[in-house]
Every structure is written in C-alpha cells, then in structure tokens.
Amino acid sequence: MGETRRVCHVVPLPGSQPVPEELTALCGERIRPGQAEVLATFTGMPCEVCLATAVRGNPAGLVGAAG
C-alpha cells in the first residue's frame, strides 16, 4: 500500500477476553489479521473519524495514550 493511503485507526481491544479474529476501529473500518500493526503510542496520520469518535467519549476498552 502506498504511504499516502496509510492511516492510524483507534481500535478498542477487549479487556480480558481473547482478541477476536477481526477488529473494528471506532470509524467502522474492519481490520483482519495481517492488515495492520500495533503501535505503542499514537503516531502517523490519524483517522479523523476515529479521533472524532474518541474525543466524544472514551469508549469502553479504549486505552489512553500516556503523554
């Protein structure tokens, strides 16, 4: 994928449950195994819809970034 199409999504992870086969970002983007990587902190070009959704309320399972 070209660099201009890369974007960082915010994905709530289940607390104590096993990680599901397919994850869904706050914007609705579905992420399957091998399509993404886990980042230790917010970095790169953010998905604007994910950010807008995250600031409206901290959804269950969303881990805040240390800053």
Secondary structure, DSSP 8 states (H G I E B T S, - for coil): --GGG--B------SSS---SSEE-TTS-EE-TTS----SS--SSB-HHHHHHHHH---TT------
